């Protein structure tokens, strides 16, 4: 495997430009809803039309037409009609835009020992101790009973306050029975205020918080119909003295989502129809109406085919069965500080390009999608023709590694699927690290796959 940086010794401008855009996306899109709002704006600027609008006018689609559909403001499908009939198969790239975080409960505010705190429930697989003593920002949406939507983003601007979860000093945390105790889920309570409201009869500090929220049009009961996420405060930044890496929150899996979206927006009149999936809930099993496990993608594809005059139940089944998909999700990069769980000859490395995981899972490949070699052979030809640097990888030692993606869900249609993504250090931590070279090669690889005529 060649190091990708060899390609860019004297030609780094386009790579850096792409990664600058990615850092801006990563800094401003810290929730699923924010990602979808960004994607809609980009799609419309690239000539994509809303499926909802097309259905109202029964507008017909033909080769080269671009359309998008949004699912509950937290998932999205982008589609470009190809020259070949849709039932000939679709080149699909699917990423998830949800990331591990701390969510506020439906009745979060309470008072204790002179503080007002928010009660929380963590989302996704996290090491809980990593989320203490860390500046957190509040992002989300509150829906009033009348349907009015109030958006929140507090903690990202330099003059914004931040919140956080307190931790115990080592001097008081050194008893033998309590040596650096494990942080439990119910201990992840966010400190929100400490000034009492002199006019309140009880819960005086909580009253201060409720008054602040009331100024924004939010009542305590509105938390029940809210979706508020606590995420690391701050922007994505260059990492390393050589500026070869990016540190930011939510790179699992927004790094692949951004690369696949940007590649999709450049597709023009492809041979085969192309589809970009941005989905929710992967970190908790792809469940729910906005997760890959729902019928939304299949239903929307039926709508696309109908507007193109190509729908029948049989044609829909053929299209799904004959499609080819890259499940664009990240993989674990070999960590020089923690080598024990890695096989350094087979696992992903920084600077080696787009990572293809033929299979995942653990304990005898349990729960994995094992890609067919015929499909991989085609992918090798596509990548080599486009001069994309890629690596064939796994994720961790046998019986130690593994991890789930959305690959197995789409494979149920009988289509060819393989995991293809960017290696990540600190995966699922508040601040994750990626290589700029790998990000750019992923974007180039995704673009080559979308435009494939094979």
N, C-alpha and C positions, 0 to 999 in steps of 0.2 A: 504494500500500500504506500503510495507516494503521499508526502505531506502537501496539503492543498496550497500552503503558502508559497510553494515553489512557483505556482502559476502567477502569483500576484506580487512578485518582488518589485517589478517595475510598472505594475498596472493595478494599483489598489483603489483607484478613484471610484469606480462603479461599485465595488464591494463596500467601501465605506459609505457611499451615498445610500445604498440599500439598507445598511445597518443603522444609519442615522434615522431613516424613516421607521425602522423597526423599534428603535429605542423610544421614539416619540409615541408610537402606538402602545408600547408596553407601559409607558409612564402615565398615559391618559386613559387606558382601557383596562381597569382592574376588576371589572365585573363582567358577567355575560352580557348584560344589557348594554354596557358601554361598548363592548366589542361589536355587538350587532349594530348599534347606532353608527359606529365607525364604518363597518362593512357596507351598510346601506348607502352612506354618503359616497364612498368610493365606487360602489357598483353603479349608482346613478350617473356619476361623472364619466364612467366608462361606457355608457350607453345601455345599461341594463334597465328593463322595465318591470314594474311590479306585477306579479301574477294577479293580485287582487284587482288591479286596474284593468288588466287585459280580460279578465273574466266578466267584468261589468259590461264591456263592449263586445265580447265574444271575438276579440281580435285573433286572427289566425297567425300561426308561426310558420316560418320557413327557414331554410338553411342559413346559418349565420346570425339568426335572431338570438338576443340575449334576454333572459328573464330571471327574476329572483322571487323567492317567497320567504316570508318571515313567520316563525312559529313562536307565538307568545312573547315576542321581544327578547327571546333567549336562545334561539337557534335559527338557522338560515340555510337555504338551498339556493345556489346559483347554477344556472343551466344555459348552455350554448348549443343550439341545434346544429348538428353536423350534416355533412353532405350525404353520408350513408343513412339508410333508414334507422330510426332509433332502436328498433328491435335487433339490429345488428350488434348492439352492445354499446355501452357508455364507458368512457374513461373517467373514473371517479376518484377523487381524493377527499378523504374525510378526516377532520381534526376535531378535537374538543376544545371549548373555550372556557370551561370551568376549571378552577384551580383550588387546591386546599386553602382553607381560610378559617376564620372564626365568625359564626353567625349569631346575631342577637336572637334571643328567644322571643316568643310571642308576647310575653309580659315581663320585660327584662329589668325595668328600673326598680331598685330597692336601696334602702339605707342601712349602713352598718358602721359603727365606730367613728362617726363623724364624716363618712364618705357616702356619696351616691355612687352605686356601681350598676353595671349592666350585666345581667346573667346571660350566659352564652351556651351554644352547642357547636362544637367544632365540626367542620365539613371536610371529609376526605381523610386520607391517611397522613397524619402529622406526628412528629416528635414534639410532644406538648411543651417540653421545657424550652424549645427554641422560640416559643412565642411569648415568653415572659421578658420583662425588662427591655421591651422593644417599642419604639414609637409606632403607633397604629393610627390609621386613617379610617374614617367612617364613610362608606359608600353605600348607596342604595336608593330605594324608592319607597314612598309611602302612598298608598291609595286610600283616599277618603271615601266615605260612604256614598257621596254623590258622584264618585268616579274620578274626581280630580286627582292628578298625579303630582306629587312633590318629590323632586330629586334632591338627594343629599350627596355632597362631596366635601368633607371637612378633614383637613389635615395634610393636604398636598401643597398648598401655597406657603410661601416662606412666613407669612404673617398669620397663618392658621394655627389654632391650638391642635395638639395631638393627644391621643389617649393611649392607654397601655395597661398591661397586666403586671402587677407588682411581683417581686420575687424576694426571697429571704436571704439576708446577708450570710456569708459563710460562717461568721462568728457564732451565729445562733442556730446554725444548721449542721452542727458537727457532733450531735449525740450519736452513739453507736446505733441506736434503733431508728435513727432518723437521718442517717448520713446522706446528704444530697438526695432527699426523697424524690420519688417519682411524682411528677405533676399529674394530678388526676383531672379528668374532664370537667368536673364540677368546680375545680379550682381556677378555671380560666375566666375569672370575673374581671371585667374592664373597669378601671377607675375613671369616673366621669366628672366628678365635682367634689368640692370640699367647703364651699361657702354656704352657710345656712341662710335661709330666707327668714328674716326677722318677723315677717307678718304671718308666717305659717304656724298653725297650731301644733302640728306633728310632722314627722319626716321632713324637717326643715331643709336639709341639703337636697333631698329628692325634689322638694318643691322648687328649688333653684333650677334644676335641670328641666323640670316640666315647664317653667316659665320661659326658659330659653327656647325650648321646642315650640311653645305656643306662639312665639314671635315669628316662627317659620310656618305657622298654620297647622301644627301637629299637636294633637291631643294624646294623652296616654293610651286611650283605647285604640288609637290608630296603629299602634305597634302590631296589633293582631293582623292587620291587612298591609303589612310592610315586609320588605325584603332588604334587610340591612346587614352588610358584611363589613367586618373589621379586617383590614388588610395592612401590610407594611406601608408606612408612610414614606414617600420619597420617590425620586425618579430613577429610571434605569441609567446606568453609567458604564463607561469604558472600564474594563478591569485588566490589571497588569500594566507594568511600566511600558510595555511595548504596544499597549492598547489593542491587543489581539483578541480580547474577550469582552463579553457583556455580562454585567451583573444586574439582575432585576427580579422583581416579583412576578410569578405567574408564567414563567417560561414553559412549564409543563401545563398546557400544551400550546400556549399562544405563539410560541416560536414557529411551530409547524403550521398553525392556523394562519399566521401572517404570511408566511412563505407561500402557502397554497393559494390564499386569496390573491396575493399580488400576481402570482403566475396565472391564475384564472382570468384576471382582468385584462391580461395581454393576449388572450386567445381570440383569434379572428378566423371565422369560417373553417373550423376544424374538419378533418375527414370523418371522424366519429364524434358523436355528441359528447360533450364534457359536462361534468357536474362537480361542484365544490360544496362539501357539507361542512357546516360549522355547527357543532352540536353541544349540548349541555349534559350534565349529570354523569359523565364518564367516571369521575373520581368516586362516585358512590354506586357504581354498577350499571350505568347507562339506563337507569330506570326513569319512570315518569313520562309525561307527555312531551317533554322537550329533550329527552334522551334518545340515543340511537335505538334503544329497544322499542320505541313506539312505532306506529304505522305511518308517521307523518311523511317520511321520505318516500315511501311507496305510494301514498295517496297523492303527493304533489307530482311525482313522476307521471302518474295517470293523467293529471290535469295538463301537464306539459304535452304529453302525447296526444291528448284530445284536441288541444289547440293547434297542434301540428297536423291534424287529420290522420293520425296514425294509431289511434287507440283502439284496442280490443283487449279483453282480459288475457287472451293468448299472447298477443304482441307484448303486453306488459310483462308477462312471465318470461317470455323469450329475452326481452331487453335486460331484465335483471339477471337472468341466468348467463347471458353472454357478455356481461360487463366485466371490466377489469378494475380493480381498486387498489390504491395505496392507502392503507390505514396510517395516516401521517401522525404518528405519536412519537414522543421522545423516548430515548433509551438511556441507561446509566453509562456514563463515561468512566473509564478506569481512573480511580482516584489515587494519586501518588502518596497521599497520607493514610490511605486505608486500603491496602492491596489485598488483604486476606480474602474477601468474598469474590474477588475477580479472577478470571482466567485471562491473563494479559495477552495471550495469543489469539483468543477468539472474541473477546469483548471489545466494545467500541472505544476508540481513542479520539481525543481532540485533534483537530487538524487533518483528519483522514477522510473527511467528506460525509456525504449522506449515508446514513446507516440503515442497512436492510437486515431485519431480523426475520429469518426464514420461519422460525417458530419461537414461541415464548412459553410461559408456564413453568412448572417445576414438578418434581417427583414424577419423572417419566413423561414430561411435556403436558402434564395435566392442565386442562383448561386453555390450551393454546390452539391457534390456527396454524397448521403446518402447510406452508405454501408449496404448490406443485412446481417441480423443476422445469416443466415446459414453459410456465409463465415466467419463471426467473430467467430462463434463457432469452426470452423476448425482452425482458427488462434490461438484461446485460447489453443486448444489442442497441437498445434505445439510448442507454446511458453512454455507452462507448461512442456512438455516432455523434452525440452532443458534447463529447469530451467532458462529461461530468465525473468528478472524482467521488467514488463511493466505496463503502466497506461492507463486507459480509460479517455479521456480528450475532452475538447472543447477549443475554443480560445476566451476568453472574455465573458462578460455578454451578455445576450440576447439583441439584438438591439444595442449593442455597439461593439461587436467583429466581427470576420469573416476574411476571407482572401482566396485568390485563390491559387490553385496548378494545376498540370497537370492531376489530377485524373479524372475530368469530360471529358477530351479529350479522354482518353483510354476507359472510360466507354461507349462511343458511340458504341463500338463494341459489347456491351452486356456482357463484361467480368466482373468479380467481382473485385472491386477496393476499397481500403481504404487508407487514409493518415496515414503514420507511420514514425515518425521522432524524432528528438532531440529537447527538449525545449531550448529556447535561450532568454537571457536577452540582452537588447540594440538592438533588431532586427532592421536592416536597418541603424544603426548608423555606423560610420567609424570603431569603435572597438566593436565587439560583444563578448558575454561571454557564455560559455557552461560548463556543468559539465563533467568531465572525466568519471565518472561512467555511465552517460547516453550515452555517445559516445560509450563506450565499450559494453554496453548492446545492443545498436542499431546494432553494428557490429555482435554480437552473434545472435541477433534475425533475422537479414537479412540472415545470414548463415543457420540458421535453416529453414527458409522459402525456400531458394533455394533448399535445400536438402530434402524437404518434399516429402513423398510418398503418401500423402493423396489426 
